Amino acid sequence: MALLPVAAVLSLTLWICLTFLFPLGPAGSAVHLLLGLAGALFVRWWGLRIAGDGRRETGDGNRVRSDK
C-alpha cells in the first residue's frame, strides 16, 4: 500500500516536468493522463488508508471503531 502514494507523487512530478519544464505543445495533451493517474492513485490510497484501520469518520473529524 505504500507504493500508491509514491506512484501518485511520481506521476504528478512527471506531469509537472512534462507540462511546464519541457512543454510538448499540442502533441503532449496525452501527458495530462498522468495528472488523472496521480489523482486516482492518491484517492485510492486515501480510501484504503481509512478503510484499512477499521475506523470510520463521524463527520465531525472524530474517528470511531466501526465494529461497535
C-alpha positions in Angstrom: 0.0 0.0 0.0 3.0 2.4 0.5 3.5 2.1 -3.3 0.3 4.0 -4.1 1.3 7.4 -2.7 4.8 7.1 -4.1 3.4 6.3 -7.6 0.9 9.3 -7.2 3.7 11.7 -6.3 5.9 10.3 -9.1 3.1 10.7 -11.7 2.4 14.3 -10.5 6.1 15.2 -10.6 6.4 13.7 -14.1 3.3 15.6 -15.2 4.7 18.9 -13.9 8.0 18.3 -15.6 6.4 17.4 -19.0 3.9 20.2 -18.8 5.8 23.2 -17.5 9.5 22.4 -17.8 9.5 20.6 -21.2 6.3 21.6 -22.9 5.4 19.3 -25.8 2.8 21.5 -27.4 -0.5 20.2 -28.7 1.0 16.7 -29.2 1.6 16.4 -25.5 -2.0 16.5 -24.5 -1.9 12.8 -23.6 0.6 13.8 -20.9 -2.4 15.1 -18.9 -3.3 11.4 -18.3 -0.5 11.5 -15.8 -2.5 14.0 -13.8 -5.5 11.8 -13.8 -3.4 8.8 -12.8 -1.9 10.8 -9.9 -5.3 11.8 -8.7 -6.7 8.3 -9.0 -3.8 6.7 -7.2 -4.0 9.3 -4.4 -7.7 8.9 -3.9 -7.3 5.1 -3.9 -4.6 5.3 -1.3 -6.6 7.7 0.8 -9.7 5.4 0.7 -7.7 2.3 1.5 -5.9 4.1 4.4 -9.1 5.0 6.1 -10.8 1.6 5.4 -7.8 -0.4 6.4 -7.7 0.6 10.1 -11.2 -0.5 11.0 -12.4 3.1 11.7 -14.7 5.4 10.1 -15.2 9.2 10.1 -18.2 10.5 12.0 -18.4 13.8 10.1 -17.1 16.0 12.9 -13.5 14.9 12.5 -13.6 12.1 15.1 -12.9 8.6 14.1 -14.7 5.7 15.8 -14.4 2.0 15.5 -16.9 0.6 13.0 -17.4 -2.7 14.9 -19.4 -1.1 17.8 
